[in-house]
């Protein structure tokens, strides 16, 4: 019985993938660079660029602004015919990241305050602005940062980088931050006390400059003197000149009576406690600079006194 031996085919072996092999996975269509990649920003700072920082605050305190830069390559040390030191920055390679800082000390309620932060040539990687504990909630300190080319007064605004309220629990940043107007989003909710007027006079609550108010409600006390007369209370909203809302209380206030007068946009009930008097104010009542919420008391006597006047508001800065 004969036998046979399997011998390799003559010639050189082939290289590469067997032409009969079928790959199960789909090959990648893209590739990523791991060296010589661009900086992670599109903002390049030239030598005459500065950061312009605009801040308005109800409460004062400080805002800390920090910017990170990837500097342009430095010139090579030494003589042209000599090799640079071993630790010199290679030509065309960016130098390390640096951080520049600014503490902006604020005055409360004085309008927009302007600060500048000088930069160096290179790529602007990030900006962070944080307020100290003076700004305890949102709506108290508004920060806007712009890239400005040239001097502050005569320069040209190149870009708005970030714009929002800053407070300890929420910092403002670039990139990936927000650009908002000061009237956007939640405001600063608080009660504001209106000073007592003189005896025999009514009170007026005025929206101050650089402020926008949403009035939710108010509460006040009226002590009538012994002078015999019915006091009839009206609530008026005006723009300083023109009346845009006028309504009257649900009952008279009589001689010697102490009444608690409250206003809200809800339905005014006629309660069983006759010393509690309700009035209606407009729903979503917004006041801007110079607008007023006030009372007008027909039949007020010289000894009558308004007191304990509190207005519940949500407020925003309105001039940044």
Secondary structure, DSSP 8 states (H G I E B T S, - for coil): ---------SS----SS-TT---SS---S----SSS---S-S-EE-TTEEEEEEEEESS-EEEEEEEEEEE------S-TTS---TTS--TT----EEEEEEEEEE-TTS--EEEEEE--SEEEEEEEEEE-TTS-STTSEEEEEEEEES-TTT-EEEEEEEEEE-BTTB-EEESS--B--TTSS--EEEEEEE----TT---EEE--TTEEEEEEEEEEEEE--SS---BEEEEEEESSSSEEEEEE-SS-B-TT-EEEEEEESS-----S-TTEEEEE--TTEEE-TT-EEEEEEET--TT-EEEEEEEEEEEEE---
